[in-house]
């Protein structure tokens, strides 16, 4: 079954053969994989993307007669137009009617390249929604004590995104670590303190994988600083590896960051880097982000060092290819989000900061003001590529100037 279905609205006043020929030509130009359902709406709402192709004018009444049935199957109506036979005019009248009825809709109209891009993005967003629905995300221990603003609403996450949070005691992971066998490190070229800590870091990785399997999780966040005193090691390497394995793995028990990372993965299929700004230049829009772990599927290369704050365990210094990046954060109660696009202009390894360090220049320097006036906590998620439009579409939070300026 293809992801896209095309349903049609056609006035009986138009020549049927001409309409069929125009339909074949128009849809062929789009170059998308679709199933043409014509005016049979029995399967409406069952596809990933359900397009209503308004082929001619004079179809407004036909749509109105179907509306009450169709709205039960769709949260948003997508009206595809060819720009011929008064298709656009009819679509505008239908969209106006939808708004009056409290329904959501959009007219898909423009040149072939735009329509292909827009439809492709809508399919990716719907795939992401389905990946999020039914997700189980673990909260291992409470959020770290310093995350005083990083609140979250489990009921809302479930009702809006279909995500279930699973509370797991920090004692359970500590007990799991203590019962894992200790691997032997063959990394003889490492600095002595890092080499000695490596087997313990690998032990934490195995223990966390065991918990992921036990609770059937797609991701988790862990109150990782508790590991420093409990097992004399850190989770930095384990989290880097688990993210690389496709399991969302966040730090410090930060639920909004874990949620943002899960959204990023569902949308792009790739990991997001949880980091906090260390320096900001409000005039140039350059921000230095840093953390002691980074997903291994994001890096071109990496080095192992100690954890910065404690000087023990194993931290990760990752080096990422320079290029376009998206900075993203979703509030844990889904009340707002921040998203900005920029460019990674350099990686660095400065003393006195967490091990992985990235300097990103925002495309719009004015957005740096957000970090200094109205941030959503300190951690933000760095994604490779430009994903602002997709994130706004997925979360329904387009163009909120209070967050993005």
C-alpha positions in Angstrom: 0.0 0.0 0.0 1.4 3.3 -1.0 1.7 6.2 1.4 -0.4 8.7 -0.7 -3.9 8.5 -2.0 -5.5 11.0 -4.3 -9.3 11.4 -4.0 -11.1 13.7 -6.5 -13.8 16.3 -6.7 -15.3 17.0 -10.1 -18.2 19.0 -11.4 -20.5 17.0 -13.7 -20.6 20.0 -16.1 -17.0 19.3 -17.3 -16.2 16.9 -20.1 -15.2 13.6 -18.4 -12.6 12.7 -20.9 -10.8 16.0 -20.7 -10.8 15.8 -16.9 -9.3 12.3 -17.0 -6.6 13.4 -19.4 -5.7 16.5 -17.4 -5.6 14.4 -14.2 -3.2 11.9 -15.7 -1.0 14.7 -17.0 -1.0 16.7 -13.8 -0.3 13.8 -11.5 2.4 12.4 -13.8 4.2 15.7 -13.7 4.3 15.6 -9.9 6.4 12.4 -10.0 5.0 11.0 -6.7 4.0 7.4 -5.9 0.2 7.5 -5.3 -3.0 5.5 -5.6 -5.8 7.3 -7.5 -9.1 6.7 -5.7 -11.1 9.1 -7.9 -14.5 9.9 -6.3 -14.6 6.8 -4.1 -14.0 8.0 -0.5 -14.4 4.6 1.3 -10.7 4.5 2.0 -10.3 8.1 2.9 -8.2 8.6 6.0 -6.5 5.2 5.8 -3.4 6.4 4.0 -0.5 8.2 5.4 -1.4 11.3 3.3 -4.9 11.7 1.9 -5.1 14.3 -0.9 -8.3 15.7 -2.2 -7.7 16.8 -5.8 -10.2 19.6 -6.6 -10.2 19.1 -10.3 -12.7 21.7 -11.3 -14.9 24.5 -10.1 -18.4 23.9 -9.0 -17.3 21.2 -6.5 -17.9 23.2 -3.3 -21.4 21.7 -2.7 -20.1 18.2 -3.4 -17.4 18.6 -0.7 -20.0 20.1 1.7 -22.2 17.0 1.4 -19.2 14.8 2.2 -17.7 17.0 5.0 -19.3 15.5 8.1 -18.3 12.0 7.1 -14.7 13.0 6.0 -13.9 15.0 9.1 -14.2 11.9 11.2 -11.4 10.4 9.3 -9.0 13.4 9.0 -7.6 16.0 11.3 -6.5 18.2 8.4 -7.7 18.5 4.8 -5.2 18.8 2.0 -6.7 20.3 -1.2 -4.6 19.7 -4.2 -5.1 22.0 -7.2 -3.8 22.1 -10.7 -4.6 25.8 -11.4 -7.0 24.9 -14.2 -10.8 24.7 -14.6 -11.3 27.1 -11.6 -9.7 24.5 -9.4 -8.0 27.1 -7.2 -11.1 29.2 -6.8 -13.2 26.2 -5.6 -10.4 25.2 -3.2 -10.4 28.6 -1.6 -14.1 28.5 -1.1 -13.8 25.0 0.4 -11.0 26.1 2.7 -12.9 29.1 3.9 -15.8 26.7 4.7 -13.5 24.4 6.6 -12.3 27.3 8.8 -15.9 28.3 9.5 -16.5 24.8 10.7 -13.5 24.8 12.9 -11.6 22.4 10.7 -8.0 22.6 9.6 -6.9 22.6 5.9 -4.3 23.7 3.4 -4.4 24.3 -0.4 -1.5 22.6 -2.1 -0.9 24.9 -5.1 2.2 26.0 -7.0 4.7 24.8 -9.5 5.6 21.1 -9.8 8.9 21.4 -7.9 7.1 23.1 -4.9 4.3 20.6 -4.9 6.7 17.6 -5.0 8.7 19.1 -2.1 5.7 20.0 0.0 4.0 16.6 -0.5 7.3 14.8 0.3 7.7 16.8 3.5 4.1 16.1 4.6 4.7 12.3 4.1 7.9 12.5 6.3 6.0 14.4 9.0 3.2 11.8 9.0 5.8 9.0 9.2 7.2 10.9 12.2 3.9 11.2 13.9 3.3 7.4 13.6 6.8 6.7 15.0 6.1 8.9 18.0 2.7 7.3 18.7 3.2 4.4 21.2 6.8 5.3 22.0 8.0 4.3 25.4 10.6 6.6 26.9 12.3 5.8 30.2 13.1 8.3 33.0 15.9 6.7 34.9 16.0 8.6 38.2 14.7 12.0 38.8 15.8 15.0 36.7 19.1 16.4 38.0 18.6 18.9 40.8 19.8 21.9 38.8 17.2 21.4 36.1 14.7 23.6 38.0 12.7 24.7 34.9 12.7 21.5 32.9 9.2 20.4 33.8 7.1 18.0 31.8 3.5 16.8 31.6 3.2 13.0 31.1 -0.5 13.2 30.4 -0.2 15.8 27.7 2.7 13.9 26.1 0.5 10.9 25.9 -2.7 12.6 24.7 -1.0 14.8 22.1 2.0 12.7 20.8 1.1 9.2 22.0 4.3 9.0 24.1 4.4 7.0 27.3 6.9 7.8 30.1 8.2 4.9 32.1 9.7 5.7 35.5 12.7 3.6 36.5 14.6 3.9 39.8 18.2 5.0 39.6 19.0 2.1 42.0 17.9 -0.3 39.3 20.6 0.8 36.8 23.2 0.9 39.6 22.4 -2.6 40.5 22.4 -3.7 36.8 25.9 -2.1 36.4 27.2 -3.9 39.5 26.0 -7.3 38.1 27.4 -6.8 34.6 30.7 -8.5 33.8 33.6 -6.1 33.5 35.0 -6.2 29.9 38.8 -6.0 29.3 40.0 -2.9 27.4 42.3 -3.4 24.5 42.7 0.4 23.9 46.4 0.5 24.9 46.9 3.8 23.1 44.6 5.8 25.4 45.8 8.0 28.3 46.2 5.8 31.4 43.3 7.2 33.4 40.9 6.9 30.4 42.2 3.4 29.6 41.5 2.2 33.2 38.0 3.8 33.2 37.0 2.3 29.8 35.9 -1.2 31.0 33.5 0.5 33.5 32.1 2.8 30.9 31.4 -0.2 28.7 29.8 -1.9 31.6 27.3 1.0 31.9 26.6 0.6 28.2 25.7 -3.1 28.6 23.6 -2.3 31.7 21.6 0.4 30.0 21.0 -1.8 26.9 19.6 -4.5 29.3 17.2 -1.9 30.8 16.1 -0.8 27.3 15.3 -4.4 26.4 13.6 -5.1 29.8 11.2 -2.2 29.5 10.9 -2.2 25.7 12.1 1.4 25.4 12.7 3.5 22.3 14.7 5.9 24.4 15.5 7.2 27.9 17.1 9.9 29.9 19.2 9.1 33.0 20.2 11.1 36.1 23.8 10.3 35.1 25.7 12.3 37.7 24.5 9.8 40.3 26.8 7.3 38.6 29.9 9.3 39.6 29.5 8.4 43.2 27.7 5.1 42.8 30.0 3.3 40.3 32.9 5.8 40.0 32.3 6.3 36.3 30.1 8.2 33.8 27.5 7.4 31.2 28.9 9.6 28.5 30.4 6.8 26.3 27.3 4.6 26.8 25.0 7.4 25.7 27.1 8.1 22.7 27.0 4.5 21.7 23.3 3.9 22.4 22.3 7.0 20.3 24.5 5.6 17.6 22.6 2.3 17.9 19.3 4.2 17.2 18.2 4.4 20.9 17.5 7.9 22.1 19.7 8.4 25.2 19.7 11.7 27.1 21.7 13.1 30.0 20.9 14.4 33.4 17.3 13.1 33.6 16.3 16.0 31.3 12.9 14.9 30.0 12.2 17.9 27.6 15.6 17.2 26.0 14.9 13.5 25.6 11.5 14.4 24.1 13.2 16.8 21.7 15.7 14.1 20.7 12.9 11.6 20.1 11.1 14.1 17.9 14.4 14.7 16.0 15.0 11.0 15.4 11.4 10.3 14.4 11.6 13.1 11.8 15.1 12.6 10.4 16.0 9.0 11.3 19.2 10.4 12.8 20.4 11.4 16.3 20.3 14.8 17.9 23.1 16.2 20.0 22.1 17.3 23.5 24.3 20.2 24.5 24.2 23.5 26.3 25.4 26.9 25.2 28.7 27.9 26.8 29.1 31.3 25.0 26.9 33.5 22.9 27.8 36.4 20.7 24.5 38.3 20.3 25.8 40.5 17.5 27.2 37.8 15.2 24.8 35.1 16.2 27.6 32.7 17.0 27.0 30.2 19.8 29.4 27.7 21.4 27.7 24.5 22.4 29.4 21.9 24.5 28.7 18.5 26.2 30.8 15.4 27.2 28.9 13.0 25.0 27.6 13.1 21.4 25.9 10.4 19.3 28.5 8.4 17.5 26.3 8.3 14.3 26.8 12.1 14.1 30.5 12.3 14.1 33.3 11.9 11.5 35.7 11.0 14.3 36.0 11.1 18.0 38.4 10.9 20.9 38.0 9.6 24.4 38.9 11.8 27.4 37.7 12.0 31.0 34.4 13.6 32.0 35.0 17.3 32.3 33.3 18.3 35.6 34.5 15.3 37.6 37.7 14.4 35.8 36.8 10.7 36.0 35.2 8.1 33.8 35.1 8.4 30.0 33.9 11.5 28.1 33.6 11.8 24.3 35.1 14.6 22.1 33.3 14.3 18.8 34.1 16.1 15.5 31.2 16.7 13.2 31.3 17.7 9.5 30.9 21.5 9.1 27.6 22.5 7.4 23.9 23.3 8.0 22.5 22.6 11.5 19.1 23.0 13.2 18.9 24.0 16.9 15.7 22.7 18.5 14.0 22.5 21.9 10.5 21.5 22.8 9.0 22.3 26.2 8.1 19.3 28.3 4.5 20.5 28.5 4.3 21.1 24.8 3.5 24.8 25.4 6.2 26.1 23.1 9.3 25.3 21.2 12.4 27.0 19.8 13.9 26.2 16.4 16.6 28.0 14.5 18.8 27.1 11.5 22.5 27.8 11.3 25.9 26.5 10.2 28.5 24.6 12.1 31.6 26.7 11.4 34.1 24.8 13.5 34.7 22.1 16.1 37.1 22.9 18.9 38.8 21.3 21.9 39.2 24.2 24.4 40.3 23.5 28.0 37.8 24.4 30.6 34.7 23.2 28.8 32.8 19.9 28.2 34.7 17.7 25.7 32.6 18.0 22.5 32.5 21.7 21.4 30.7 23.1 18.4 30.5 26.7 17.2 27.3 27.4 15.3 26.5 30.6 13.5 22.7 31.3 13.3 21.3 32.2 9.9 19.4 35.0 11.7 21.6 36.5 14.4 18.6 38.1 16.1 17.6 34.6 17.3 20.5 34.6 19.7 18.4 36.9 21.8 16.1 34.0 22.7 18.9 32.3 24.7 19.4 35.4 26.8 15.8 36.5 27.3 13.4 33.5 27.1 15.2 30.1 26.8 13.5 26.7 27.3 16.1 25.5 29.9 19.8 25.2 29.1 20.1 22.0 27.0 19.2 22.3 23.3 19.3 19.7 20.6 21.6 20.1 17.5 20.4 18.3 14.4 22.3 17.9 11.1 20.6 19.7 8.2 17.8 22.2 7.9 14.6 20.9 9.5 12.7 24.0 10.8 9.8 23.7 8.3 9.3 20.0 9.1 9.5 20.6 12.9 6.9 23.4 12.7 4.6 21.2 10.6 4.9 18.2 12.9 4.3 20.2 16.1 1.9 22.8 14.8 3.9 25.7 16.1 4.7 27.8 13.1 6.3 31.3 13.3 6.0 32.2 16.9 8.0 35.3 16.9 8.3 35.3 20.7 10.3 32.1 20.6 12.3 32.6 17.3 13.4 36.2 17.6 
